[in-house]
Amino acid sequence: MVSHSKILAIGGAEQSHVNLAQPQEVFYEYLARIANHIKVLKPTGAPLRMLHLGAGALTLARWASVVYPQATHVAVDIERELLNFVLSELPLPANCVLTPVVADAREVFDQELFGEKFDVIIVDIFSGPEAPEHLTAPAYYAELRKALEPEGLLFVNIGDDPPLKFTGSQIQAAQQHFNFVMLSAPPQMFTRKYPGNLILTAAQQPLDPSLISACEAAGPFPSEVRFSVELDGFGKP
């Protein structure tokens, strides 16, 4: 039996998982959390324009080709070889309309994507305090906000280690430019005693409390969502 599940590894480290036969399958927990949030917050089937900063194996673009078949995508990665490899060795679903862009994830807003707007932006390009400063500073969140439609959503994957000071810095950076910020993760991550991934969601308009509860209920489980004053002082001793 031929396996259609593929894992993209770079330098021996697993980066992405895709199922070429069932692109709606999202294996990694943090990506599934983003996917579930999008399903809750954007009506299924809406013709979304999605920007993926950090291409990986284009897992969420593949997922959206099933859940949002009218969606269009732009994928930005600074590594031309990675993009070429993924597109040639892990072909996209036939209906997935995607434009690859080789560029820095910040400079792209002043160059290739200048003035363009998106319904959803997904940032999956850094992990922890060693991430490039120009991609984690408050000014970067200002660039991301400008590239979103008024009702657009930003999702940032944050990988961090205890006591999650880096996560705290990203919450503060996002709060400077977005009116609503929430953080989603397994409950143990909020003890700040474990390494792992947390998903930061930001919007220009506050989300209805029922939608926030629905995001938590969507999983993957276990799941916890915190927002607003619940995030004050996060990452500080």
C-alpha positions in Angstrom: 0.0 0.0 0.0 1.3 3.4 -1.0 1.4 6.0 1.8 0.2 9.4 0.9 1.4 10.9 4.2 4.7 12.8 3.9 6.9 14.5 6.4 9.2 17.5 5.5 12.4 17.4 7.5 15.1 20.0 7.4 18.5 19.2 9.0 16.9 16.1 10.5 14.2 18.1 12.3 10.6 17.5 11.3 9.0 20.7 10.0 5.7 19.7 8.4 3.3 16.8 7.7 1.0 16.5 4.7 -1.4 13.9 3.4 -1.4 14.2 -0.4 -4.6 12.1 -0.7 -6.5 13.9 2.1 -5.2 17.5 2.2 -7.8 18.4 4.8 -5.9 16.3 7.4 -3.8 18.4 9.7 -1.5 16.3 11.8 0.5 18.8 13.9 -1.5 20.1 16.9 -0.6 23.8 16.5 -1.6 23.8 12.8 -4.8 22.0 13.6 -5.5 24.7 16.2 -5.1 27.5 13.7 -7.3 25.6 11.2 -10.0 25.1 13.8 -9.9 28.8 14.7 -10.3 29.8 11.1 -13.3 27.5 10.7 -15.0 29.1 13.7 -14.2 32.7 12.8 -14.7 32.6 9.0 -17.8 31.0 7.4 -16.9 27.8 5.7 -16.7 28.2 1.9 -15.9 32.0 2.1 -13.6 33.1 -0.8 -10.7 34.0 1.5 -7.5 35.5 0.5 -4.8 33.9 2.6 -1.1 34.9 3.2 1.3 32.2 4.5 4.5 33.7 5.9 6.8 30.7 6.2 5.9 28.1 3.6 6.8 24.8 5.2 5.0 22.1 3.3 2.0 24.5 2.7 -0.1 22.4 5.0 -2.8 25.0 5.7 -3.0 26.0 2.0 -3.8 22.3 1.2 -6.3 22.1 4.0 -8.0 25.3 2.8 -8.3 23.9 -0.7 -10.9 21.5 0.8 -12.6 23.6 3.5 -12.4 26.9 1.5 -12.3 25.8 -2.1 -12.7 29.4 -3.4 -9.7 30.6 -1.3 -6.6 32.0 -3.0 -3.1 31.9 -1.4 0.2 33.7 -1.4 3.1 31.8 0.3 6.3 33.7 1.2 9.5 32.0 2.1 13.1 33.3 2.0 14.4 29.9 0.9 13.9 29.5 -2.8 15.1 25.9 -2.7 12.5 25.0 -0.1 9.6 26.4 -2.1 10.8 24.7 -5.3 11.3 21.4 -3.5 7.8 21.4 -1.9 6.0 22.5 -5.0 7.8 19.8 -7.1 7.9 16.9 -4.7 4.6 17.5 -2.8 2.3 18.8 -5.5 -0.7 20.9 -4.4 -4.3 19.9 -4.9 -5.5 20.7 -8.4 -7.8 23.4 -7.2 -5.3 25.1 -4.8 -4.6 28.6 -6.3 -1.3 29.6 -4.8 1.3 32.2 -5.7 4.8 31.5 -4.3 7.0 34.4 -3.4 10.7 34.2 -2.5 11.3 37.1 -0.1 11.9 38.2 3.5 8.7 38.0 5.5 8.9 41.7 6.4 10.4 43.3 3.3 7.8 41.6 1.2 5.2 44.2 2.4 7.3 47.0 0.9 8.0 45.2 -2.3 6.1 42.2 -3.8 3.0 42.6 -1.7 3.0 46.4 -1.3 -0.6 47.6 -0.8 -2.2 44.2 -1.0 -4.8 43.0 1.6 -5.6 39.6 3.0 -8.5 38.1 5.0 -6.2 35.7 6.9 -2.4 36.0 7.6 -0.6 33.0 9.1 2.9 33.6 10.5 4.9 30.4 11.0 8.5 31.5 10.6 10.1 31.8 14.0 10.5 29.9 17.3 11.7 31.4 20.6 13.9 34.4 21.5 16.4 33.6 18.8 14.0 34.6 16.1 15.0 37.5 13.9 14.3 40.7 15.7 12.7 42.4 12.6 10.1 39.7 12.5 9.2 39.9 16.2 9.3 43.7 16.9 6.1 45.7 17.4 6.8 47.4 14.1 6.3 44.1 12.3 2.9 43.7 13.8 2.1 47.2 12.4 3.0 45.9 8.9 0.9 42.8 9.4 -2.1 44.9 10.5 -1.8 47.1 7.5 -1.9 44.0 5.2 -5.2 42.8 6.7 -8.7 43.6 5.6 -10.7 45.4 8.3 -12.2 42.1 9.5 -9.1 40.1 8.8 -7.4 37.7 11.2 -3.8 37.2 12.1 -2.5 33.9 13.4 1.1 33.5 14.8 2.6 30.3 15.8 4.9 30.9 18.8 7.3 28.2 19.9 8.8 28.9 23.3 10.4 27.6 26.4 9.7 28.3 30.1 9.0 30.8 31.5 7.6 31.9 28.1 9.1 35.4 28.2 9.3 35.5 24.4 5.5 34.7 24.2 4.9 37.6 26.6 6.9 39.9 24.3 4.8 38.9 21.3 1.6 39.5 23.1 2.7 43.0 24.0 3.9 43.7 20.5 0.6 42.6 19.0 -1.4 44.5 21.6 0.3 47.7 20.4 -1.3 47.4 17.0 -4.4 45.2 17.4 -7.5 45.9 19.4 -8.0 42.2 20.2 -5.4 39.6 21.0 -6.0 36.0 22.3 -3.7 33.1 23.0 -4.6 29.4 22.5 -2.7 26.4 23.7 -3.0 23.2 25.8 -3.8 24.3 29.4 -0.4 23.2 30.7 1.3 25.8 28.6 -0.3 28.5 30.7 1.6 27.3 33.7 4.7 28.5 31.9 6.5 25.4 33.0 6.7 23.5 29.7 8.0 24.1 26.3 5.7 24.0 23.3 3.6 26.0 20.9 1.0 28.6 21.5 -1.2 30.3 18.9 -1.6 34.1 19.0 -4.7 35.4 17.3 -5.1 39.1 16.6 -7.9 41.2 15.1 -8.8 44.8 14.7 -12.2 44.3 16.1 -13.0 42.4 19.4 -14.4 38.9 18.9 -17.8 37.9 20.2 -17.5 35.9 23.4 -19.4 33.1 21.9 -16.9 32.8 19.1 -14.0 32.8 21.6 -15.7 29.9 23.5 -16.2 28.1 20.2 -12.5 28.4 19.4 -11.7 26.8 22.7 -14.3 24.0 22.2 -13.0 23.3 18.7 -9.7 21.9 20.1 -7.4 20.1 19.5 -7.9 18.9 23.1 -7.1 19.7 25.8 -7.6 23.4 24.9 -7.6 26.7 26.6 -8.0 30.2 25.3 -7.1 33.4 27.2 -7.7 37.0 26.0 -7.8 40.6 27.0 -6.9 41.2 30.7 -6.2 37.5 31.1 -3.0 38.1 29.2 -1.8 41.1 31.2 1.7 40.4 32.5 2.0 37.0 30.7 5.6 35.8 30.6 6.7 37.9 33.7 7.8 36.2 36.9 
